[in-house]
Amino acid sequence: MSAPTARHLLEVRDLDVTYAGGVAAVRGVNLTVGAGQKVGIAGESGCGKSTLALALLRLLPAGARVSGQILLDGEDVLTMKWGRVRAVRWAGASIVFQGAMHSLNAVHRVGDQIAEPVLLHGQATPAGARRKAAELLEQVGLPAARASAYPHELSGGQRQRVMIAMALACGPRLVIADEPTTALDVMIQAQILRLLQQLVSEQELGLVMISHDLAVLSDTCDRLAVMYAGRVVEEGPARQVYEDARHPYGKALSAAFPRIGDAGSRFAPRGLPGDPPDPSALPSGCAFHPRCAVALDSCAVEDQALRAADTGRSAACVHVGPVAVAEEARSTT
């Protein structure tokens, strides 16, 4: 296996995460993120997106079994000693969770909560940490005076900005945003997304952004990985994956979002029947085949690995690449 490329802030190799009872939440995921690059991860609830995000900083529950490699600046997070992991969190990579009200401490002022990781990592004195918190609030578009506010005194969008300020407090090179705009109205959502894009551009951060909304990810990210049943089933340039998905699951996700000006999608919205499979009882073959409108008989017994679908794109489907030609020949004989 080749050494990680210098431009990669993050390189995930063959990552598997299994919870107690044999629940396979993440299966063989490979992912790279470079400086200044925005990578989106899409999929329905239960497809392994948040588990992947938690695994990147070893935030999974104690009973989870993890294998593979998570290389952060070339150093494997999974083999770090706990002291090193604590040093890497916030300073090397940080995470913005969905639902800021559940992540912020209700009885502490937001400025103190932003200053806390700065103090814990020994990056400033108490007075310096308070100044840093004020600067960060202004950086994310809030007045420095809001540092004295409690979380309940802020709107949802303001609280989410506080979470982003906390994530940036120790100058990380990688930010993981897990559904950062969930439950926000569309105007505030647009502001938060523009803010993330601006910060990535100005500070040359790497961004991993997780969402079920392909439209949001296609507008925000450079590349997009679509997950289903714990696996990446399609990967490529974000706009191309959204507009011309090669995997049937990616097509279904894209079709679920109506497009402005498209009367067909307005009056006849398309969805995807059923739900993702139970990770503890995955179907044989391709996990998507029970819901797939173009599944072949072989899909029920043969799983598919990611293969080239076009320049810079890949998909794990029997209808993609040389395998598709062979399958069509078999089906006609």
C-alpha positions in Angstrom: 0.0 0.0 0.0 1.5 3.3 -1.0 2.4 6.1 1.4 -0.2 8.9 1.8 0.2 11.8 -0.6 1.4 15.0 1.0 -1.6 17.0 -0.2 -4.0 14.7 1.7 -5.0 16.1 5.1 -7.1 13.0 5.6 -6.9 9.5 4.1 -9.3 6.8 5.1 -8.3 3.3 4.1 -10.5 0.2 4.2 -12.4 1.4 7.3 -14.8 -1.0 9.0 -16.9 -0.2 12.0 -18.9 -2.9 13.7 -21.1 -2.3 16.8 -22.0 -4.9 19.5 -24.0 -7.7 18.1 -22.4 -7.7 14.7 -24.0 -4.5 13.4 -21.8 -3.6 10.4 -22.2 0.2 10.3 -19.3 1.1 8.0 -17.8 -1.4 5.5 -14.6 -0.9 3.6 -14.8 2.9 3.2 -11.9 4.7 1.4 -11.8 8.5 1.4 -9.3 11.3 0.9 -9.5 15.1 1.7 -6.9 17.6 0.7 -6.2 21.1 2.0 -8.8 23.6 0.7 -11.0 20.7 -0.5 -14.6 20.2 0.5 -15.8 16.5 0.4 -19.5 15.7 0.9 -20.9 12.4 2.2 -24.5 11.7 1.4 -27.1 9.0 2.2 -30.3 8.3 4.0 -30.4 7.9 7.8 -28.9 4.6 8.8 -26.3 4.5 6.0 -23.3 5.0 8.2 -22.5 8.7 7.7 -22.4 9.8 11.3 -20.6 6.6 12.4 -17.9 7.5 9.8 -17.7 11.0 11.2 -17.3 9.8 14.8 -14.7 7.2 13.8 -12.5 9.9 12.3 -11.8 11.3 15.7 -12.3 8.1 17.7 -15.5 9.3 19.3 -17.3 5.9 18.9 -18.7 4.0 21.9 -16.3 1.7 23.7 -17.9 -1.5 22.3 -17.4 -0.5 18.6 -14.8 -2.6 16.7 -12.8 -0.5 14.2 -10.3 -1.7 11.6 -8.5 -0.1 8.7 -6.6 3.2 8.8 -7.5 6.8 9.4 -4.5 8.9 8.4 -4.5 12.5 9.6 -1.5 14.3 8.2 0.0 10.8 7.7 -0.5 9.7 11.3 -3.0 6.9 12.0 -5.7 8.1 14.4 -6.6 4.5 15.3 -3.1 3.6 16.6 -2.6 6.9 18.5 -2.2 6.8 22.3 -5.0 8.5 24.2 -2.8 11.5 25.0 -2.1 12.0 21.4 -5.8 11.6 20.4 -6.7 14.3 22.9 -4.0 16.6 21.4 -5.3 16.0 17.9 -8.9 16.7 18.7 -9.7 20.4 18.2 -6.1 21.3 17.3 -5.6 18.9 14.3 -9.3 18.1 13.4 -12.6 19.2 14.9 -16.2 18.4 14.5 -19.4 20.4 14.2 -22.4 18.3 15.4 -25.9 18.6 14.3 -28.3 20.2 16.8 -26.2 22.9 18.5 -28.5 23.2 21.4 -27.7 19.6 22.4 -24.0 20.2 22.0 -23.6 23.5 23.9 -23.7 23.6 27.7 -26.9 25.4 28.7 -25.4 26.8 32.0 -22.2 28.3 30.5 -21.8 31.5 28.4 -20.9 30.7 24.8 -17.7 32.8 25.0 -16.5 30.6 27.8 -17.3 27.4 25.8 -15.4 28.7 22.8 -12.4 29.6 25.1 -12.4 26.3 26.8 -10.5 24.2 24.1 -8.0 27.1 23.7 -7.2 26.9 27.4 -7.1 23.1 27.5 -4.6 23.0 24.6 -2.5 25.6 26.3 -2.7 28.0 23.4 -3.5 31.2 25.5 -3.9 32.6 28.9 -7.5 33.0 30.2 -7.5 36.6 29.1 -6.1 35.6 25.7 -8.6 32.8 25.3 -11.5 35.3 25.9 -10.1 37.6 23.3 -9.7 34.7 20.9 -13.4 33.7 21.5 -14.5 37.3 20.7 -12.4 37.2 17.5 -13.9 33.9 16.5 -17.4 35.1 17.0 -16.8 38.1 14.7 -15.2 35.7 12.2 -18.4 33.7 12.0 -20.5 36.8 11.7 -21.6 37.4 15.3 -20.9 40.5 17.5 -18.1 39.9 20.0 -20.6 41.0 22.7 -22.6 37.8 22.2 -19.8 36.0 24.1 -21.7 36.8 27.3 -24.9 35.1 26.1 -26.2 31.7 27.1 -27.2 29.3 24.4 -30.9 29.7 25.0 -30.5 33.5 24.3 -29.4 32.8 20.7 -31.3 31.7 17.6 -30.7 28.4 16.0 -28.5 29.9 13.3 -26.5 31.9 15.9 -25.9 28.8 18.0 -24.7 26.9 14.9 -22.3 29.8 14.2 -21.0 29.4 17.8 -20.4 25.7 17.1 -18.4 26.6 14.0 -16.4 29.1 16.1 -15.7 26.4 18.6 -14.6 24.0 15.9 -12.1 26.7 14.7 -10.9 27.7 18.1 -7.6 25.8 18.1 -6.7 26.3 14.4 -7.5 22.7 13.1 -6.6 21.8 9.5 -9.7 19.6 9.1 -13.3 20.3 10.0 -16.0 17.6 10.0 -19.5 19.0 9.8 -22.2 16.4 10.5 -25.5 17.8 9.2 -24.6 21.4 10.3 -27.8 22.9 8.8 -30.4 20.4 10.0 -33.5 22.2 11.4 -32.4 25.6 10.2 -34.6 27.6 7.8 -33.4 28.0 4.2 -32.1 31.5 4.6 -30.0 30.7 7.7 -28.9 27.4 6.0 -27.6 29.4 3.0 -25.7 31.7 5.3 -24.1 28.8 7.2 -23.1 27.1 4.0 -21.5 30.3 2.6 -19.7 30.7 5.9 -18.2 27.2 5.7 -17.2 27.7 2.1 -15.5 31.0 2.9 -13.6 29.6 5.9 -12.3 26.7 3.8 -11.1 29.0 1.1 -9.5 31.6 3.3 -7.8 29.2 5.8 -7.1 26.3 3.4 -9.0 23.9 5.6 -10.2 20.5 4.6 -13.9 20.0 5.1 -15.9 16.8 5.4 -19.6 17.7 5.2 -22.3 15.1 5.9 -25.9 15.5 4.8 -28.8 13.6 3.3 -29.4 16.5 0.9 -27.5 16.1 -2.4 -28.6 19.5 -3.6 -26.9 21.2 -0.7 -23.7 19.1 -1.0 -23.5 19.7 -4.8 -23.6 23.4 -4.2 -21.1 23.3 -1.4 -18.6 20.6 -2.0 -16.0 19.7 -4.6 -16.4 16.0 -4.5 -19.2 13.8 -3.2 -19.4 10.2 -1.9 -22.7 8.5 -1.6 -23.1 5.9 1.1 -25.6 3.0 1.3 -25.6 0.3 4.0 -22.2 1.4 5.3 -20.4 1.4 2.0 -19.5 4.1 -0.5 -21.5 3.2 -3.7 -20.6 6.2 -5.8 -17.9 8.9 -5.7 -17.0 11.8 -8.0 -17.2 15.5 -8.7 -20.2 16.7 -6.6 -22.2 18.5 -9.4 -21.8 15.5 -11.7 -22.9 13.0 -9.1 -26.0 15.1 -8.3 -27.0 15.8 -11.9 -25.9 12.5 -13.5 -25.5 9.8 -10.9 -24.3 6.4 -12.2 -25.5 4.3 -9.3 -29.3 3.6 -9.1 -29.2 4.8 -5.4 -27.5 8.0 -6.3 -30.1 8.6 -9.0 -32.9 8.0 -6.6 -31.5 10.4 -4.0 -31.1 13.1 -6.6 -34.6 12.5 -8.0 -36.1 13.0 -4.5 -35.3 16.7 -4.6 -37.4 18.8 -7.0 -35.6 21.2 -9.3 -36.7 24.8 -9.7 -38.3 25.3 -13.1 -38.7 21.5 -13.7 -42.5 21.0 -13.9 -42.1 17.3 -14.0 -40.4 17.1 -10.6 -42.9 19.5 -9.2 -46.1 17.7 -10.2 -44.7 14.2 -10.1 -42.1 14.1 -7.3 -40.2 10.8 -7.2 -39.1 9.1 -4.1 -37.5 5.8 -3.1 -39.8 3.2 -1.5 -38.6 1.3 1.6 -35.8 1.9 3.9 -32.1 1.1 4.1 -31.5 -2.5 5.4 -30.9 -3.3 9.0 -27.0 -3.3 9.4 -27.3 -6.4 11.5 -29.1 -8.3 8.7 -27.8 -7.1 5.4 -29.2 -8.8 2.3 -26.9 -11.0 0.2 -25.2 -9.6 -2.9 -25.7 -5.9 -3.5 -27.3 -4.4 -0.4 -29.4 -2.1 -2.6 -30.9 -4.8 -4.9 -34.2 -5.2 -2.9 -35.0 -1.5 -3.7 -33.4 -1.3 -7.1 -35.6 -0.9 -10.2 -32.8 -2.1 -12.5 -31.4 -5.0 -10.4 -30.4 -8.2 -12.3 -30.7 -11.7 -10.9 -26.9 -11.7 -10.2 -27.3 -8.6 -8.0 -28.9 -10.8 -5.3 -25.8 -13.0 -5.0 -22.9 -10.9 -6.2 -21.8 -7.7 -4.5 -20.1 -5.0 -6.6 -16.9 -3.1 -5.8 -16.3 0.5 -6.8 -15.1 0.7 -10.4 -14.4 3.5 -12.9 -17.6 5.1 -14.2 -15.9 8.0 -16.0 -12.9 10.2 -15.6 -12.6 10.9 -11.9 -15.8 9.0 -11.1 -16.6 5.6 -9.7 -19.7 3.5 -8.8 -20.3 0.1 -7.4 -23.0 -1.1 -9.8 -23.2 -4.0 -12.3 -24.5 -1.5 -14.9 -21.2 0.4 -14.8 -18.0 -0.2 -16.7 -16.8 -3.5 -18.4 -18.8 -5.6 -16.0 -22.0 -4.0 -17.4 -21.1 -5.3 -20.9 -20.5 -8.8 -19.6 -23.8 -8.8 -17.7 -25.7 -7.7 -20.7 -24.2 -10.4 -22.8 -25.1 -13.0 -20.2 -28.7 -11.8 -19.9 -29.2 -12.1 -23.7 -27.9 -15.7 -23.9 
